[in-house]
Amino acid sequence: MYFSTRDEFARLKNEAEALVIKELERQLELQDESVCRCEDCLLDMAGIAVNAVKPMYRSSLLGQMYAAQAMEDKEYARSIENAVAQAIEKVKNNPSHD
């Protein structure tokens, strides 16, 4: 059996990704134009930040409710803010293009 072809794995989601993307958007609105916003740089920033925070995977409605509750945790929110800020700075100083 090949797990990669099973539909139920499509329900597996990392809620941290959505939080990082939302925070990335918020922080980039505050940045000047020296921060590149091309697709590659945005994906690099998001990837760096998501890898730096505690994952929050869910696969069910109950898991989604638990994740929603955990997202209100101030310490977790700060970790996302910090991870995004560091990712923006890292990509700004070292973009993967000229």
C-alpha positions as CSV (number, residue, x, y, z in Angstrom):
1,M,0.0,0.0,0.0
2,Y,1.3,3.5,-0.9
3,F,0.4,6.0,1.7
4,S,1.1,8.9,-0.6
5,T,-2.0,8.0,-2.7
6,R,-4.4,7.8,0.3
7,D,-6.9,10.7,0.5
8,E,-6.9,11.0,4.3
9,F,-3.4,12.3,4.3
10,A,-4.7,15.4,2.5
11,R,-6.4,16.3,5.8
12,L,-3.1,16.6,7.6
13,K,-2.4,20.3,8.1
14,N,0.2,22.4,9.9
15,E,-1.7,25.3,11.4
16,A,1.6,27.1,12.0
17,E,1.9,27.7,8.2
18,A,-1.2,29.9,8.2
19,L,-0.1,31.8,11.2
20,V,3.3,32.4,9.7
21,I,1.9,33.6,6.4
22,K,-0.5,36.0,8.2
23,E,2.3,37.4,10.3
24,L,4.6,37.6,7.3
25,E,2.0,39.7,5.5
26,R,1.6,41.9,8.5
27,Q,5.3,42.5,9.0
28,L,6.0,43.1,5.3
29,E,3.4,45.9,5.3
30,L,5.7,47.7,7.8
31,Q,8.9,47.1,5.8
32,D,10.3,49.5,3.2
33,E,10.8,48.5,-0.4
34,S,14.3,47.2,0.3
35,V,12.7,43.9,1.2
36,C,12.2,41.8,-1.9
37,R,8.7,40.5,-2.3
38,C,9.2,38.2,-5.3
39,E,7.8,34.7,-5.1
40,D,11.1,33.1,-4.3
41,C,11.9,35.5,-1.4
42,L,8.4,35.2,0.1
43,L,8.6,31.4,0.0
44,D,12.0,31.5,1.5
45,M,10.8,33.8,4.3
46,A,7.8,31.6,5.0
47,G,9.8,28.4,4.9
48,I,12.5,29.7,7.3
49,A,9.9,31.0,9.7
50,V,7.8,27.8,9.6
51,N,10.8,25.7,10.3
52,A,11.7,27.8,13.3
53,V,8.4,27.5,15.2
54,K,6.8,24.6,16.9
55,P,4.6,22.7,14.4
56,M,0.9,22.5,15.1
57,Y,-0.4,19.6,13.0
58,R,-4.1,18.6,12.9
59,S,-6.1,16.1,11.0
60,S,-9.6,16.4,12.4
61,L,-12.2,18.9,13.5
62,L,-11.2,18.2,17.1
63,G,-7.6,18.9,16.2
64,Q,-8.6,22.1,14.5
65,M,-10.3,23.3,17.7
66,Y,-7.2,22.4,19.7
67,A,-5.0,24.3,17.3
68,A,-7.3,27.3,17.4
69,Q,-7.0,27.4,21.2
70,A,-3.2,27.0,21.1
71,M,-3.0,29.9,18.6
72,E,-4.2,32.2,21.3
73,D,-1.2,31.4,23.4
74,K,0.8,34.6,23.8
75,E,4.2,32.8,24.0
76,Y,3.4,30.9,20.8
77,A,2.3,34.1,19.1
78,R,5.6,35.8,20.1
79,S,7.6,32.9,18.8
80,I,5.9,33.3,15.4
81,E,6.5,37.1,15.4
82,N,10.2,36.5,16.2
83,A,10.6,33.8,13.6
84,V,9.1,35.9,10.9
85,A,11.1,38.9,11.8
86,Q,14.3,36.9,11.7
87,A,13.3,35.2,8.4
88,I,12.7,38.6,6.8
89,E,16.0,39.9,7.9
90,K,17.8,36.8,6.8
91,V,16.3,36.9,3.3
92,K,16.7,40.6,3.0
93,N,20.4,40.3,3.7
94,N,20.9,37.1,1.6
95,P,18.3,36.9,-1.2
96,S,18.5,33.8,-3.4
97,H,18.8,36.0,-6.5
98,D,20.7,39.1,-7.6
